Amino acid sequence: MYVTAAQVLAFVGIEGTPSDAETEWATACAAAVESAIVERLGGAEIADPSAALDELSVAARIAAGEAYKRKEATFGAPKEEESAPASMRW
């Protein structure tokens, strides 16, 4: 396993006991990254322990953390009820 939900939560700064929603989202992000790595490796195995595994684990943690934070990201123009200049409202 390259990244876990607990590592994702720690990486994004969730302190204390995470909510069920936070844990569920971190689990989904970790699973997505894990799945992508397995697919990309195409059956190749990384030696454990090795520098390659260490590097891959760090990259997986960063990728899963980025995926986790994407849930908070705003995409597109804000809706009218949100504070936005009139020119940007739809």
N, C-alpha and C positions, 0 to 999 in steps of 0.2 A: 504494500500500500504506500502510495507516494504522498498523500495528503488526507487528513481526517477532518471531520466537522469541528472537533475541539481545536485543532490547529488553526482552522479558518477563523473561528470565533476569537481566539487569542490574537491572531494577526490583525484583525480589524478593530481590536480594542474593546471587545465585549467583556466587561468585568462582572464578577459575581456569578450568579446563576442566570443563564440566558433563558429567555422566554421560549415557549414551545415553537413559536413562529420563527424566532431567530435560529433555533437549533434545526428546524426543518429546512430552512433556506440554506444554512451552512452545509447541511448534509447533501442537499441537492447540488450545490456548487462543487463540493468536494467530489461527489460521484461523477459529475460532468467532466471535470478535469481528469479524474482517474480514468474514465472511459476513453477520453481523447488520447491520453498517453498510451494506454494499452493498444488502442487502434493504430496509433502512429508507429509504435514499436513493432507491430506485426509479428508477434511471437518471440521477438528477441528478448533475452533476459539480461538484466543488469546485475552484476555481481554485488553481493552484500556481505561485507561492507566494501565500499569503493568510493572514490572521489566522484565518479559519474552518478552514483545513486544519491550522494549528498547534494550534488548540483541539481539533479532532477527534482529532488524533494523540495529544495528551496524555490525552484521555478514553479513547481506545482502549487506551493503555498501562496506565492505571489499571484498566480493566475486565478486560483480559487478565491483569494481575497478580493481581487479586482471584480470577479463575477459577483461576489456577495455585495459589494458596494454599488454595482450597476443598478440594483433594485431601487436605490435612492436617487439615481440620476434623472434629470429632467430632459426629455427629448422633445424637440419640436417647439412650436410657439405656445406660450401659456394660454390657458382658456380665459374667457372674459372675467370669471369670478376671481381669478388670480391677479395679483398686482402686476400689471404690465402696461407699458405705454399703449395708448389707444391705437396706434399704428400697427401694433402686434396682436391685437385682439381679433378673434374670429367669431 
